[in-house]
Amino acid sequence: MLSTRWIKLLRDLQATPWRIAIMLLTMALGIFSFAGLLSSYSLLIREVRANYLATNPAAASFQIDNIDAELLDAMRQFPAVDQAQAGAVFKTSFSSKDGTPNPLLIFVIDDFNQHNINLITPEAGAWPPLQNTLLLERDSLARRGFHIGNTIKIPLRDGSVRELSISGTVHDPAMPVPSYAAYGYATSSALAAWGINIPLSDLQVTFRDKTLSAKAAEKAASELALWIEKSQGHKVLRIRVPPAGEHPHQGIILSVLG
């Protein structure tokens, strides 16, 4: 003899078979979607980190009053330093194809052939950029309706406007999706040809000891900054030691995914 609950269940199935089937299908789809979401979450976090570590990220970065060739050579001879490179950032704006103004960050790379920290990957077009041309991050190009070979117009501080030619695209894993600002990459000589004179002030280094803890890396960076000021006669304006092995925007990524 079946109990009352089983008799009721069988009669419910006979009375509303399609309703029960849809309910079971919905539950199955919900479980499948939830499992897929968790799988995608873990995969994305793993790949973002691996992609970022492949760029050889800087162990410490410094903002200095001015970086010349002598300081850069001296930095590369410092016992704790493995690699060192100089750069700068020029902030400006340009208009997309539809006339919408867009902030533009141009990262100045002293030598594309010796760029070995926070690596960017050639995507399409010229590498290194053709003389007096600009490279754009691949998403920056696609989102604004431009193509390789097009020119963009940027305003300068003196009120004039310069036309910059785009000769290629790159992928920069360390940068967020360029929804707000576009990212460009050029040499200091190219900026000088456009009438933009900006000193190299961003120093990025990696240490020989790859196993340094956060506190040890901060100590090494402080000692290096003191040496720059005392021995090399340059003023260090800022020191930044990022968390080792962590994408700069990992907190934002985790928040959005969460």
Secondary structure, DSSP 8 states (H G I E B T S, - for coil): ---HHHHHHHHHHHH-HHHHHHHHHHHHHHHHHHHHHHHHHHHHHHHHHHHHHTT---SEEEEES---HHHHHHHHHSTTEEEEEEEEEEEEEEE-TTS-EEEEEEEEES-GGG--SS--EEEEE-SS--TT-EEEEHHHHHHTT--TT-EEEEE-TTS-EEEEEEEEEEE-TTS---SSSEEEEE-HHHHHHTT------EEEEEES-TT--HHHHHHHHHHHHHHHHHHH---EEEEE---TT--TTHHHHHHHH-
